[in-house]
Amino acid sequence: MNKFLLGRLLMMSIAASFTISTPYAAAESVQDGRTAQDRRFIAGGIGLDESEQMKSMARDFTLSITVAAKSGAYLADSHVTIHDVRGKIVLDTQLDAPYLLVDLAAGKYNIEATRQGKKQQQSVDIAEGRRAKIGFSFDVPVDRARENSPNQ
C-alpha cells in the first residue's frame, strides 16, 4: 500500500472515531451556541436520526421549541428571538432545523418565531428546576394545497 493511501485511511479512521465519540458531531446541521445569559442552546432535527437525538437531549434543557406546519410537518428556515421579562434579547438565531433547545434561567420570556415574514409570539414562564415546551405552527403552501385537493 502506498504512503498516500495509508495516510488517507488513517485520517478517515481518526475522523470516524471523532464522529462516533462526539454526540453532536454526527449531526451536520446541529447548531450549538450560547445565549446572552451565557447559557447553552442547540438547534437541529433534520432527518429522523437527528430528530430523535434532539428529542432525547431535550431533558437537559429548560425550554424546547418546535417549528412545524399546521399539517404537522416539521419546518426549517425560521427565525427565533427570545426576550426576557425586561425586553432584553436573550437569544436571536436563524434556525435551519425544526428544533431549538435552550437552557434558560428561571423566569418569564417572550418568544417570537418568524417564517417567510409571518410572525408568531408566545410567552413562557420557566420555574426553577422545571422544563417548558412550546410549538409554533405556520400555514405553508403545502398545507393550503392539501385543503384545496379534490381528492379529500
ChimeraX attribute file (.defattr): number of C-alpha atoms within 10 A of each C-alpha:
attribute: neighborCount
match mode: 1-to-1
recipient: residues
	/A:1	5
	/A:2	6
	/A:3	8
	/A:4	9
	/A:5	10
	/A:6	11
	/A:7	11
	/A:8	11
	/A:9	12
	/A:10	12
	/A:11	11
	/A:12	12
	/A:13	12
	/A:14	11
	/A:15	12
	/A:16	12
	/A:17	10
	/A:18	13
	/A:19	14
	/A:20	11
	/A:21	11
	/A:22	10
	/A:23	10
	/A:24	18
	/A:25	12
	/A:26	15
	/A:27	19
	/A:28	10
	/A:29	17
	/A:30	21
	/A:31	17
	/A:32	13
	/A:33	14
	/A:34	14
	/A:35	17
	/A:36	11
	/A:37	12
	/A:38	12
	/A:39	15
	/A:40	15
	/A:41	20
	/A:42	22
	/A:43	24
	/A:44	24
	/A:45	25
	/A:46	21
	/A:47	12
	/A:48	9
	/A:49	11
	/A:50	20
	/A:51	18
	/A:52	12
	/A:53	15
	/A:54	24
	/A:55	13
	/A:56	10
	/A:57	13
	/A:58	21
	/A:59	13
	/A:60	12
	/A:61	20
	/A:62	21
	/A:63	22
	/A:64	24
	/A:65	19
	/A:66	20
	/A:67	27
	/A:68	20
	/A:69	17
	/A:70	15
	/A:71	14
	/A:72	11
	/A:73	14
	/A:74	19
	/A:75	22
	/A:76	19
	/A:77	13
	/A:78	20
	/A:79	18
	/A:80	20
	/A:81	16
	/A:82	23
	/A:83	17
	/A:84	18
	/A:85	13
	/A:86	9
	/A:87	10
	/A:88	12
	/A:89	17
	/A:90	19
	/A:91	21
	/A:92	16
	/A:93	16
	/A:94	16
	/A:95	24
	/A:96	19
	/A:97	24
	/A:98	23
	/A:99	27
	/A:100	25
	/A:101	24
	/A:102	23
	/A:103	20
	/A:104	24
	/A:105	16
	/A:106	14
	/A:107	12
	/A:108	16
	/A:109	22
	/A:110	19
	/A:111	22
	/A:112	17
	/A:113	26
	/A:114	19
	/A:115	19
	/A:116	10
	/A:117	8
	/A:118	10
	/A:119	14
	/A:120	13
	/A:121	13
	/A:122	13
	/A:123	15
	/A:124	15
	/A:125	15
	/A:126	18
	/A:127	13
	/A:128	11
	/A:129	8
	/A:130	12
	/A:131	18
	/A:132	14
	/A:133	14
	/A:134	13
	/A:135	14
	/A:136	20
	/A:137	17
	/A:138	23
	/A:139	13
	/A:140	16
	/A:141	10
	/A:142	12
	/A:143	15
	/A:144	12
	/A:145	10
	/A:146	12
	/A:147	11
	/A:148	9
	/A:149	8
	/A:150	7
	/A:151	6
	/A:152	6
